[in-house]
């Protein structure tokens, strides 16, 4: 009981850095939960909401995509503890991690690493890449690489640890696949293939776009660094997704649920600090 209370009163990274086997236990719990849910639904004779494909399912895709992107926004805030008490952050993070398939632990650990090594070409999970589609490919490859690097930095870069990381990576993929299978069992083929899978991929491409544009990688005339964007389509997206493209503010005050709400005084102080840093660099 104490272990359960401790788990839900902290974020995954706090447990990860204490327990070298954290991921195997964490992914195994999701594997067993997903298999248990699928088995229970089959034994209960569960029927999915829709049994037949229909043209109107496609009309729900924009809403489904919005909900999956919103899950990414909530897991982002939960990873910073911005959703209230720690147990609530953990609950929101885990639920949203199921929606976006990454699971909360991977999302939080990678995002913490991004903040610690922002725009570092070797250690930032997000690549310093100007081309959006190359950025997409590099991001997918880099996430797993950086998860392994985080583990090696914490627990030692040894042959045994590298072998463990290979096993952990495969098992994490397997547990993720069982979560995907559970979504299929719950939603049924029509909603799964017409709504969930497309929404998942569109949302993933949007999150990659957010990271790409949020660091000015879309502009060849600027350095790659966190920035605030609030013009054109970015203005609309900021009002839809909790100020997501005020990414410069987010890197300065990550505890804000909506970085658009950053106090003007704090904004000016941050600007002055940036100016002072630039002068020192010059």
C-alpha positions as CSV (number, residue, x, y, z in Angstrom):
1,X,0.0,0.0,0.0
2,X,2.8,2.4,0.9
3,X,4.4,1.7,-2.5
4,X,1.2,2.6,-4.3
5,X,0.8,5.8,-2.3
6,X,4.4,6.8,-3.0
7,X,4.0,6.1,-6.7
8,X,0.9,8.3,-7.0
9,X,2.4,11.2,-4.9
10,X,5.4,11.6,-7.3
11,X,6.0,11.9,-11.0
12,X,7.6,9.1,-12.9
13,X,11.1,10.6,-13.2
14,X,11.4,10.7,-9.4
15,X,10.9,6.9,-9.3
16,X,13.0,6.3,-12.5
17,X,16.1,7.9,-11.1
18,X,15.8,5.8,-7.8
19,X,15.0,2.4,-9.3
20,X,17.1,1.0,-12.2
21,X,14.4,-1.5,-13.0
22,X,11.6,1.1,-12.9
23,X,10.8,0.8,-16.6
24,X,10.4,-3.0,-16.6
25,X,7.9,-2.8,-13.7
26,X,6.1,0.2,-15.3
27,X,5.7,-1.3,-18.7
28,X,4.8,-4.7,-17.3
29,X,2.0,-3.0,-15.3
30,X,0.6,-1.5,-18.5
31,X,1.0,-4.8,-20.4
32,X,-0.9,-6.7,-17.7
33,X,-3.6,-4.0,-17.4
34,X,-4.2,-4.0,-21.2
35,X,-4.3,-7.8,-21.5
36,X,-6.6,-7.8,-18.5
37,X,-9.0,-5.3,-20.0
38,X,-9.1,-7.1,-23.4
39,X,-9.8,-10.4,-21.7
40,X,-12.5,-8.9,-19.5
41,X,-14.3,-7.3,-22.5
42,X,-14.2,-10.6,-24.4
43,X,-15.5,-12.6,-21.4
44,X,-18.3,-10.0,-20.8
45,X,-19.4,-10.1,-24.5
46,X,-18.7,-6.4,-24.9
47,X,-19.9,-4.7,-28.1
48,X,-18.0,-1.7,-29.5
49,X,-20.0,1.5,-30.0
50,X,-20.1,1.0,-33.8
51,X,-20.0,-2.3,-35.6
52,X,-20.1,-0.9,-39.2
53,X,-18.2,1.7,-41.1
54,X,-20.3,4.8,-41.9
55,X,-19.5,7.9,-43.9
56,X,-20.4,10.2,-41.0
57,X,-17.5,8.8,-38.9
58,X,-15.1,10.9,-40.9
59,X,-17.0,14.0,-39.7
60,X,-15.8,13.2,-36.2
61,X,-12.2,13.2,-37.1
62,X,-11.5,16.9,-36.4
63,X,-12.9,16.5,-32.9
64,X,-11.0,13.3,-32.3
65,X,-7.8,15.0,-33.4
66,X,-8.5,18.0,-31.2
67,X,-9.0,15.7,-28.2
68,X,-5.7,13.8,-28.8
69,X,-3.8,17.0,-29.2
70,X,-5.4,18.3,-26.0
71,X,-4.2,15.1,-24.3
72,X,-0.7,16.0,-25.4
73,X,-1.1,19.5,-23.9
74,X,-2.4,18.1,-20.6
75,X,0.4,15.5,-20.3
76,X,2.8,18.3,-21.0
77,X,1.4,20.4,-18.1
78,X,1.2,17.3,-15.9
79,X,4.9,16.6,-16.5
80,X,5.6,20.1,-15.0
81,X,3.2,19.6,-12.1
82,X,0.8,22.3,-13.4
83,X,-2.4,20.4,-13.0
84,X,-2.8,20.7,-9.2
85,X,-1.7,18.3,-6.5
86,X,0.9,15.7,-7.4
87,X,-1.6,12.8,-7.3
88,X,-3.8,14.7,-9.8
89,X,-0.9,15.4,-12.1
90,X,0.1,11.7,-12.0
91,X,-3.5,10.6,-12.8
92,X,-3.9,13.1,-15.6
93,X,-0.5,12.2,-17.0
94,X,-1.1,8.5,-16.9
95,X,-4.6,8.8,-18.5
96,X,-3.3,11.1,-21.3
97,X,-0.3,8.8,-21.8
98,X,-2.7,6.0,-22.6
99,X,-4.4,8.3,-25.2
100,X,-1.2,9.4,-26.9
101,X,0.4,5.8,-26.5
102,X,3.7,7.1,-25.2
103,X,2.8,6.4,-21.6
104,X,3.4,9.2,-19.1
105,X,6.9,8.1,-17.9
106,X,8.4,8.3,-21.4
107,X,6.7,11.7,-22.1
108,X,7.9,13.2,-18.8
109,X,11.4,11.9,-18.8
110,X,12.0,13.0,-22.4
111,X,10.5,16.4,-21.8
112,X,12.6,17.0,-18.7
113,X,15.6,16.2,-20.7
114,X,14.5,18.6,-23.4
115,X,14.3,21.4,-20.8
116,X,17.6,20.5,-19.3
117,X,19.5,20.3,-22.6
118,X,17.4,22.6,-24.8
119,X,18.8,22.8,-28.4
120,X,21.9,20.8,-27.4
121,X,22.7,18.9,-30.6
122,X,23.8,15.8,-28.7
123,X,21.5,15.7,-25.7
124,X,18.2,17.4,-26.6
125,X,15.6,14.9,-27.7
126,X,14.4,17.4,-30.3
127,X,16.8,17.7,-33.2
128,X,18.3,20.9,-34.6
129,X,16.9,20.4,-38.0
130,X,15.5,23.1,-40.4
131,X,13.5,20.8,-42.6
132,X,10.2,19.8,-41.1
133,X,10.0,16.3,-42.5
134,X,13.6,15.6,-41.6
135,X,12.8,16.9,-38.2
136,X,9.9,14.4,-38.0
137,X,12.2,11.4,-38.9
138,X,15.0,12.6,-36.6
139,X,12.6,13.1,-33.7
140,X,11.2,9.6,-33.9
141,X,14.7,8.1,-33.9
142,X,16.0,10.5,-31.2
143,X,13.4,9.8,-28.5
144,X,14.4,6.2,-27.9
145,X,18.1,7.2,-28.1
146,X,17.7,9.9,-25.5
147,X,15.7,7.6,-23.2
148,X,18.6,5.2,-23.3
149,X,21.2,8.0,-22.8
150,X,19.3,9.2,-19.7
151,X,19.4,5.7,-18.2
152,X,23.2,5.3,-19.0
153,X,23.9,8.7,-17.4
154,X,22.0,7.8,-14.2
155,X,23.1,4.2,-13.8
156,X,26.4,3.9,-15.6
157,X,27.4,3.2,-19.2
158,X,28.3,-0.5,-18.9
159,X,27.8,-3.4,-21.3
160,X,25.2,-4.9,-18.9
161,X,23.3,-1.6,-18.8
162,X,23.3,-1.3,-22.6
163,X,21.9,-4.9,-22.9
164,X,19.3,-4.0,-20.4
165,X,18.3,-1.0,-22.4
166,X,17.8,-3.0,-25.5
167,X,15.5,-5.4,-23.6
168,X,13.7,-2.5,-22.0
169,X,13.2,-0.8,-25.4
170,X,11.6,-4.0,-26.9
171,X,9.4,-4.6,-23.8
172,X,8.3,-1.0,-23.8
173,X,7.2,-1.3,-27.5
174,X,5.4,-4.6,-26.7
175,X,3.5,-2.9,-23.8
176,X,2.6,0.0,-26.1
177,X,1.3,-2.4,-28.7
178,X,-1.0,-4.0,-26.1
179,X,-2.4,-0.6,-25.2
180,X,-3.1,-0.1,-28.9
181,X,-4.8,-3.5,-29.0
182,X,-6.9,-2.4,-26.0
183,X,-8.1,0.7,-27.9
184,X,-9.1,-1.5,-30.7
185,X,-11.1,-3.8,-28.4
186,X,-12.8,-0.8,-26.8
187,X,-13.6,1.3,-29.9
188,X,-14.2,-1.4,-32.5
189,X,-12.8,-1.4,-36.0
190,X,-14.8,1.6,-37.4
191,X,-13.9,4.1,-34.7
192,X,-10.4,2.6,-34.3
193,X,-9.4,2.9,-38.0
194,X,-11.4,6.0,-39.0
195,X,-11.0,8.1,-35.8
196,X,-8.4,7.0,-33.3
197,X,-5.4,6.0,-35.6
198,X,-5.7,9.0,-37.9
199,X,-6.2,11.4,-34.9
200,X,-3.2,9.8,-33.3
201,X,-1.0,10.4,-36.3
202,X,-2.3,13.9,-37.0
203,X,-1.7,14.9,-33.4
204,X,1.8,13.4,-33.4
205,X,2.6,15.5,-36.5
206,X,1.2,18.6,-34.9
207,X,3.3,18.1,-31.7
208,X,6.4,17.7,-33.8
209,X,5.4,20.9,-35.7
210,X,5.0,22.7,-32.4
211,X,8.5,21.7,-31.2
212,X,9.9,22.5,-34.7
213,X,8.3,26.0,-35.0
214,X,8.5,26.7,-31.2
215,X,12.3,26.7,-31.5
216,X,12.4,28.9,-34.6
217,X,13.6,26.0,-36.8
218,X,11.1,27.0,-39.4
219,X,13.0,30.3,-40.0
220,X,16.4,30.1,-41.7
221,X,17.2,33.6,-40.7
222,X,17.2,33.0,-36.9
223,X,19.0,30.9,-34.4
224,X,17.3,27.7,-33.2
225,X,16.0,28.5,-29.7
226,X,12.7,28.7,-27.8
227,X,10.5,31.5,-29.1
228,X,7.0,33.0,-28.8
229,X,4.8,32.9,-31.9
230,X,1.4,34.6,-31.9
231,X,0.6,35.7,-35.5
232,X,-1.5,34.2,-38.2
233,X,-2.3,30.5,-37.6
234,X,-0.2,30.6,-34.4
235,X,-2.7,33.1,-32.9
236,X,-5.5,30.7,-33.5
237,X,-3.7,27.7,-32.2
238,X,-2.6,29.5,-29.0
239,X,-6.3,30.1,-28.2
240,X,-7.2,26.5,-28.9
241,X,-4.3,24.8,-27.0
242,X,-3.5,26.8,-23.9
243,X,-0.9,29.2,-25.4
244,X,1.2,26.4,-26.8
245,X,3.3,28.6,-29.2
246,X,4.4,30.9,-26.4
247,X,7.2,28.4,-26.1
248,X,9.8,31.0,-25.2
249,X,7.7,32.0,-22.1
250,X,7.3,28.3,-21.3
251,X,11.1,27.7,-21.2
252,X,11.4,30.7,-18.8
253,X,8.4,29.9,-16.6
254,X,7.6,26.2,-17.0
255,X,5.2,26.3,-14.0
256,X,2.6,28.2,-16.0
257,X,-0.3,26.1,-17.3
258,X,-0.8,28.7,-20.1
259,X,2.4,30.6,-20.9
260,X,0.4,33.3,-22.6
261,X,-0.5,34.3,-19.0
262,X,3.1,35.1,-18.1
263,X,3.1,38.3,-16.0
264,X,4.4,41.3,-18.0
265,X,7.0,42.1,-15.3
266,X,8.4,38.6,-15.5
267,X,8.4,38.9,-19.3
268,X,10.5,42.1,-19.1
269,X,12.8,40.6,-16.5
270,X,13.4,37.6,-18.7
271,X,14.1,39.9,-21.7
272,X,16.6,41.9,-19.7
273,X,18.3,38.7,-18.7
274,X,18.5,37.6,-22.3
275,X,19.9,40.9,-23.3
276,X,22.6,40.8,-20.6
277,X,23.5,37.2,-21.6
278,X,23.8,38.3,-25.3
279,X,26.1,41.2,-24.3
280,X,28.3,38.9,-22.3
281,X,28.5,36.5,-25.2
282,X,29.4,39.4,-27.5
